[in-house]
Amino acid sequence: MLGIQDKWVFLAYVLMVGSALLCVIYGALTWNKGDEPIKPEDIHWAKEEKEEIEEAL
């Protein structure tokens, strides 16, 4: 079978090709999904971080 003597080597090739296909399918499904909306707690966290950096400088 394609010169592969060991079943474990064959399994490794099958899993490698299968994982590559899964990555391509996942990328195709999430291609234009878009960004997550900005949450108020994210804005609050960014303001706190900016203030801490400005105080340190």
C-alpha positions in Angstrom: 0.0 0.0 0.0 2.0 3.0 -1.3 5.2 1.4 0.1 4.1 1.9 3.7 4.9 -1.2 5.7 3.7 -0.2 9.1 0.1 0.5 10.0 1.2 3.3 12.5 3.0 5.2 9.7 -0.1 4.9 7.6 -2.2 6.2 10.5 0.1 9.1 11.0 -0.3 10.1 7.3 -4.1 9.8 7.5 -4.2 11.9 10.7 -1.9 14.5 9.1 -4.1 14.9 6.0 -7.3 14.8 8.1 -6.1 17.6 10.4 -5.1 19.7 7.4 -8.6 19.2 5.9 -10.2 20.2 9.2 -8.1 23.4 9.3 -9.2 24.3 5.7 -12.9 23.6 6.5 -12.7 25.6 9.7 -11.1 28.5 7.9 -13.7 28.4 5.1 -16.6 28.4 7.6 -15.2 31.4 9.7 -13.8 33.4 6.7 -16.0 36.5 7.0 -17.4 36.0 10.5 -16.3 39.5 11.6 -15.1 40.9 14.8 -16.7 40.6 18.2 -18.5 43.7 19.4 -16.7 45.9 22.0 -18.1 45.4 25.5 -18.3 48.2 28.1 -16.0 46.3 30.4 -13.3 46.2 27.6 -13.5 49.9 27.3 -13.2 50.3 31.1 -10.2 47.9 31.2 -8.5 49.9 28.4 -8.9 53.2 30.2 -7.5 51.7 33.4 -4.5 50.3 31.6 -3.9 53.7 29.8 -4.0 55.5 33.2 -1.5 53.1 34.8 0.9 53.4 31.9 0.7 57.2 32.0 1.3 57.2 35.7 4.3 55.0 35.3 5.8 57.4 32.8 
